[in-house]
Amino acid sequence: MAHWTLDDIAWERFDAAKVDADLLAVVKTAALVEANAADYVVYLRNVFHDDAAFVAAAEQWGVEEKQHGAALGRWAELADPGFSFEQALADFRAGYSLDLETSTSVRGSRAGELIARQVVETGTSSFYSAIRDGADEPVLKAVAGRIASDEFFHYQLFARHFRRYQQRTRLSTWARLKIAFGRMQEAEDEELGYAFFAANVLQRDRQADFKAMNYGREYQRRALQLYRRPHIENAVRMVLRAADLKSSGWLYTVASQLLWRVISAKSASMARSG
């Protein structure tokens, strides 16, 4: 597909009056995670070291993810002139890193790794779709829409390579489901918490302590309120496809209803507790 650049964004349309403070904090966090894709490229290169076609695709994926971070970071600097994307990214990288020494997938197989990657892209596609649909600020809406589209194409990319590896590995239905739903449960990991801390706390207070509070929860409290039921339903369809299962029928109905109830209840609980 023809890819976009930062020059394709109409930055002059930015409207400071339509910036939401909670959404700004979420975008700052996302900018750091997206921009840090180079670590994931190293990990994937290690796991798929003898698969030149996949390594090339992963490297291009990393370039596009880095651009997502740059676009979100630029918007955040417009929305908050006191925010330094470069400094926040340096702080994030100083405090958080992946294990880049491993040469095997933490999912147990390459097919399993590609299921997990599809789940990640499901989450990001749904997340940026939710931002696009919920944002009032026109430039953020445009940026989020472009990123959501990219993330869906990335999902398809990993799906193509999964099918190739699944022909050899033949993961069982249970194994595929375990990996897919297990990866979904990892959404509240330390990475997002530390990114929120680096983007929103260290920028104001250089002496702040990451362990002083649950910053992952602070991120989730702001992010969960973005989702609407169609975003969740589409995400469940994508996860089921990632596990090589039917994206309709009783499993989809049960899973989508359950996930929407869980997210709605969690969002409401977090909103009440502040």
N, C-alpha and C positions, 0 to 999 in steps of 0.2 A: 504494500500500500504506500501511497505517497505520504511522506511524513511532514509534519509541520515544524516550525521553528518559533522562537520567541518573537521574531519579527512579524509573525502572522497575527499576533495578538494586538488588538486595538487598545493599547495601554492608556491612550488619551481619554478613553471613555470612563476611566476610574471615577467613582463617586464616593468620596469619603463619608458622606452623610448616610450611606447605606451599609456601612461596615458594622457587623455584629461582633461584640467583644468575645463571646464564647466561641464563635466560629473562627475568629482570628486566631485564638489560642490553638484550636484544632489544626488549622492550616499551617501554622508555624511548626507544629509537631510533625505533621505529614511531610513538610518540605525536607526536614532532616532525614527522615527514614527513606524517602525516595532518593535523595541525593547520595545516600550511603550505599547505593546498589553495588558499588565496586567490590565490596566484601563478598556479596552473594555471588558475583561473577567468579571470583577466585574459588569459592566453595564449589560451584557447579563445574568449573573447569577441572578441579581436582577429581570430582566424582565421575565425570564423563571424559576423562583425559584422553581416551583413545577413540572418541567419536567426534571427528572434525566437524561434521555438519552441525551437530548440536552445539558444540563449543562456539562456532561462528554465530549461531542464532542467539546463544546466551550472551555473547559479547555485544551484539546489537541491542538486545533487550536491555542490557546495562546502560548503554548510551542513552536510550529513550527514557529509562527510569531517572537517570541523572538529570535529563532535561526537565522532567516533571518537577524534580526538586528545585531546579533553577527558576522555573516559572512560578511555582508556589512561593518561593523565597522572595522573588521580585515583587509579587503582589503583597506579601506580608510587609515588605519594606515601604511600599506605598501606603498601606493601611496604618502602619506604625513607624513613623520616621525615626524613632529611637531604636528600632530593631535592626541588628546586624546579622544577616543570614550567614555571612562568612564566619563571624565569630561564634555564632550558635552552632554551626556545623563543626567547627574545630573543637568546641567544648563537648559536643556529642561524641565525636570520634575519640576524644581523649578519655572519656568515661565509659564507653561501651564498644565492645568488639566481638566478633564471631570467632569460633575456633576454625582457623584457616589451615590447620595442619592435617586434618582428616582427609583421607582419600576414598572413603566409602560413605554412602548415604546414611544419614541418621534414621532414615525410614526403612532400612533393611535391604533395599534393592533400588535399582534405577527406575523401575516401573513405579515403585512406591514413592520415590522422590518426585516423579512427574505428576502423580496424583496430588501430592502436597503442594506442588507449585501451582497446579490448577486451582486448588482451594484458595491459595493466597491471592491469585488474580481474580477469583470470584469475589473475595472480600474487598479488594481495592476497586474493582469495577462497580460494585454496589455502593461502596463508600463515596466515590466521586460522583456517581449518579445522584446519591442523596444530597451531596453538596450542591450540585448543579440545580437540582429541583428545589432546594431550600434557600439558596442564597438570593438576596435582593441585589447585591452589588453586581453590576453587569460584567465587569472584567473577570471576577472570580467565577461567575456562572459560565462564561465562555471557556476559561482555562479548565475548569472542572469537567466540562463536557468533552473537551478534547482528550483529557487524561482518561476519563471513563471509557471512551472509545478505544484508546490505545490498550488499556488493560484488558478489554474484551478480546482484542486481537492477540494479546500475549497469552491469554487463556487458551485460545485456539491453537497457538503455536505449541504450547506445552502438551495440549491434547493430541496433536499429531504425533509428536515424539513418544507420548505414552502408548499410543496404539502400536507403534513399532516395537517397543520393548515388551508390551503385554503379550505379544505373539510368542515371545520366547519364555517369559517368566510365568505366565498363566497364574497370576495372583487370584486366589479364591474370592468369592463375593464377600465373605466375612473379612478377609484381609483388606480388601479395597475399602470397605465401609469403615473399618477400624482406623485406617490411615486418614481417610477423608474427614471423618467426624473428630478424630483425635487432633488433627491440625486445626480444625475450627475452634477447638477448646483452648488452643494456644494463643488466641487473639489478644488476650490480656497479659502479654509477657512483658519482661523487663525492658525490652527495646522501646516500646511506646512510652513507658513511664519515664525512662531516662531522656528520651527525645523531648517529652513535654517539659521536663525539668530544665534541660539545656536551653530550650527555646523560650520558655516563659518565666523561669525563676532565676537562673544564673545571669540572664541579661539585666536583671534589676539588682541582684544581690550576689556579688562574687564570692561571698563567704557562706552561701546557703549550703545546706547538707541534704543530699539526696535521700538519706535514710530518715530524715525528720518526719516525713509523711508519705502516704501512698500516692505517688504522682500518677501511677497507672490508673488509679481510680479517678483522679482529677481529670485525666484525659477522657476516660470512658463516660463520665458524667456529662461532659459536653458533646461527645461524639454520638452517643446513643440517641439523643433527642433529635438527630437529623433524620433518622430512618422512618419510613412509612411502609405500610404493609406490602405494596408492590415491590419495593426493593428487597424485602426479605423473601418473598415468594420467588422472585427471579434468582436470588442467590441459592435457594434450596434446589431449584431446577439445575443450576450450573454445577453444584456440588454432586448431585446424583449422577449427572453426566460424567463428571470427573471420575466417579467410582464405577463408571461403565454400567450404569443402571438406568432404568426407565425414568424419565423426568416427569412422569404423570402417574396417576393411580393412587392407591391407598398410602404407599410410603411417602409420596410427595405431599399428600393431603395432611397426614399426621405430622410429618416433620415440619412443614411450613406453619401449620397452626401452632405447634408446640414452640417453635423458635420465635414466632411473633409474640406469643404470650410471655415467654421468658424475657425477651428484650423490652417489651412494653412495661412489664412489672419491674424490671431492673432499672429502667430509665426513670420510672415514676418514683421508685424508692430513693434513687440517688438525688433526684430533684428535690424531694422532701427533706432529705438530710443535709442538702447543700454541699 
